[in-house]
Amino acid sequence: MMIRLAITAALALGLSTPAIAQSAEERLASFRDRVERLEDQHDIEVLQATYGYYFDKGMWPEVADLFARNGRFEYGARGVYIGRDRIERALLLFGPERLAPGHLNNHMQLQAVIRVAEDGQTATARWQGMIMLSEPGANGIWGVGLYENEYVKEGGTWKIADLHFYVTGMTDYDAGWMRSAIPMEGMSAIFPPDEPPSERYRAFPSNYIPPFSFPHPVTGEPIEVVQPRDDLSGRE
């Protein structure tokens, strides 16, 4: 808000002739749009960071409330859950609500690339994910993955429209990446998803790269990803 007021005041002081006024009005409108998009990016970054903090601690109702009415949640190869109620129940597959002693469920989100649509109503973002997991009676797990998410503004508030976390690798804490590759969990028989996984791929030691939702920032060209061969997905 202070940024908007400062820009408005500075341009208003510079208006002296109709021609200059017209140019200044156009510049003001352009600056106003840019400031609004920056504010949108900030709000989305806070939204996604908040998701991470709630998810880490098993705050499943609070996590579900971050999603849009018809929000979609997809984690690895578990399938897609649609709607806040379904998402909240599906999150119990990751551990008890509020987590129990001995459970660790840390999901850090880094390297954000956020793109807001020109109308300021939708957005996409890609994040790098780092995972640390543990539960009683089992060894700890390291993990990595990528988020390709979509967001929508509902009632003036940014919410998650589609969260897709691609698990790209998981390993035993002690054994390490060169001696251990833990496969992704599939669809739950206890609480099946609403839709099957939207993509079929293998995690590490394969090197699947989720498609980029944004173009190259310098050339402006779409980023073409060459995926590894994989008989599971039909890439021969």
Order of alpha helices (4+ residues) and beta strands (2+ residues): alpha-alpha-alpha-beta-beta-alpha-beta-beta-beta-beta
